[in-house]
């Protein structure tokens, strides 16, 4: 390691005694050292001679050492240099490339003693070939020999050691290229090796040097014993054979993108590297004993060029390399030669020649101070030297910055005066004739604000925060974490709910305890997605293949321990799975039956995040796909948020078919909307007809709107209440009120009119508890009736267990035709639905496969969701039959959502569409089905899950056309 001389000490005022012109010299250095903000500066090399050159050297060294913001600097030789005599050039400090480790057993053509003698000769001996002489008087026609090259290598090694020290506040300078040349020149090839083995020997030595000679090899014996022979063989190949082979490829410098440092050697102009084939071949020519056959001048220029290239790369400014911007000053290298300055002046001469031959930047200010024998005669100033006292007259514009384009242009002729490579200065006069002020300093400018560490850290944080937010949203962190890239998943955690969509098992919605059946049906749908794609491929890509999105509310509901709170949503997904199953199970030769890819989307509690979910679905629909999105099955609750979602779907051009929405005129929110359930006014008509048939007098209505909701937000309850008031207008005992927990129901005990619950199912259990508390001992209401929302309550076994066991109730059903008994009627469309729900590998448990019991009750939502999905499927089947000619392959661009909606309208104009819950027909401009069947079901014991409800009344049986027809079930 190099230590500089102790700086000359200034007096209390910071003044230094110096030869005349020293102050102006320091100002010249200060003008040259700062890097321009744009472009680079062509730096000269300064040679200082004269009787007081050493004094100038000491002053410059003092100002460099004591600067508040020092530039990178070093001074050679130093007092420690003598302690390194007898040692070859070693690894340059600061480099992270250990390729420059020396071989202490090698000599330099040769021996280490020769290198040491070269150093000693440079300091005062006569071993160097260039004779000592005054500044500027090198022997004409002098050619370098190998001793000169070794002396130059020693000098450059000391310079690299000095510059690599971290003491300027700027990033550390690293010398990877120079270290590689050092490694090659210190390497001795084994005498017994064949020449064709040299590349492998060099590669192994370089790889071992890079890894560190003292680093032990990994002990893999334990791991090998744990593997079977085949895996152990593969492991040995990967760990033993592959790394050396890959390293040889990288070190060859021939593969673009790999081994940039090695590749540079094959592109630089010295020693004609193309003759070597690759870097290892060039390194072989530089090894001990072999470089004697190479031109010494070319070897010396390669050393200088490698040294300068390391500086160039350290100073390179790139947006992604802030270190290059923090290098605000060029390094200053002071070289104080002894009585024989040959190596120092050789370096200056070669730097100038390399600059002229390559046209590349020389990013270092070399200051060479020539010594003279003690007591010798005072030499006279050479004719081309400029006295220090005349420095004020020098034109400093000759070193003005030049553009990068000019700097990179290759120069083939000698430089003009404007960019002279060397300037000779002469220091004479009285040794202490000038007082150098404290203001004459050599300091580096402050780095640009954007390159400061605090700014970089802040910028990284600014970049990382959006990236982290985006990654968190993409991965669903924290509440929607899923496996990335395993499926098409776009989700976001909103208030603890996972909002978005998924088409694969990478994410299933709501894995809370009690929701195992919901989880199962999602996984079953995702498995059928894979089966659908496989079936499409097996058909030669000829079958129609489309995507249908289910939009429901799958999270956010308060649940009891083990409660299946999403039974109705599970039933809806079961109906979609049944429609998908029919396409997947169709024979391969059935070219017309569409294959459905189902995407499950969650809009959150009460559809409150439906707008966000629709945004995500719209993004999915815009993506090109073999299975384009053709529409949405949903929403699932008649609320204001659902109306907003329908308007949004209408804007993005996606049709929506809602299985269970029934609020009056909700279809006005979208021109691309259909619903499977009849509107609330049909339900009110059903109740009115049944009350007249039974002769009931009076109607007491109780409404609820669900948790954190109101009449304004709940379109279902609001329109149903209005319809009931219209249908029962004129009834003498007609009341309506909002029910809430704690309200007394005493006056409803033994009530002989219709006690109607027109609220949300989530409050129905508390409503029954209020009746039990008030009427269990004084008589139940005679005619308790509930709206169709109570179907969700009836599907929830946990809630039904706490109901009164001796209370008879009636409730409205929208899918009375989709019971096991009704499905056994002779109808091919109904038959395939029955076969699907009976399949042992679809629903859990299968339905309609045995005697009386829960499996005989299919579920209110199953048939409705099935009809909605099949409406899309049948429209695609008919549309595909017209837009392509068999056996033309399916192309997702053949079809779009608008075309599917038009096909539904076309089929409606021809008489409507079949459905297991009743025939589907719509008036012009309406999305509400007309003459859709509605039933009243009776349950004698709410807590008895094994006993099926009994249908007691029905309107529009089997989709009767014309005026509404209502009748008792016993009369049909």
Secondary structure, DSSP 8 states (H G I E B T S, - for coil): -----------TTS-EEE-TTHHHHHHHHHHHHB--SSSEE---EEEEESTTHHHHHHHHHHHHHH-TT--SEEEES-TTGGGGTT------TT-S-GGG---TT--SSS-HHHHHHHHHHHHT-S-SSS---STT---TT----HHHHHHHHHHHHHHHHHHTSS-SSS-----HHHHHHHHHHH----TTS-GGGHHHHHHHHHHHHHH-TT------HHHHHHS-HHHHHHHHIIIIIHHHHHHHHHHTT-STTS-HHHHHHHHSSTT-GGGGSSHHHHHHHHSTTTGGGS-HHHHHHHHHHHHHHHHHHHH--BTTBHHHHH--B-EEEEEE--S--HHHHHHHHHHHHHHHHH-----EEEEEE----TT-------TT-EEGGGGGGS-GGGG-EE-HHHHHS---S---GGG-SEEEEE--S-TT-EEE-TT---------GGGSHHHHHHHHHHHHHHHHHHHHHHHTTTTT---TTSS-EEEEEETTEEEEEESSTT--S---TT-HHHHHHHHHHHHHHHHHHHHHHHTTS-S-EEEEEEEE--S-----TT--TTHHHHHHHHHHHHHHHHHHHS-TT--SS-EEEEEEEE--GGGTTHHHHHHHHHHHHHS--SS-EEEEE---S-BHHHHHHHHHHHHHT-EEEESS---TTGGGG-TTEEESS--HHHHHHHHHHHHHHHT---EEEEE---TT--TTTBHHHHHHHHHHHHHTTT-TTEEEEE--TT---GGGTT--SEEEE-S-GGGHHHHHHHHHHHHTTT---SEEEE-TTHHHHHT-HHHHTTS-TT--EEEEES-GGGSHHHHTSS-HHHHHHHHHHH-TTTSSS-SSSSSSSGGG---HHHHHHHHHHHHHHHHHHHHHHHH--TT----GGG--HHHHHHHHHHHHHTT-B--TTS-B-B-TT--SBSS--EEEEEES-TT-SSS--EEEEEESTTS--SS--EEEGGG-
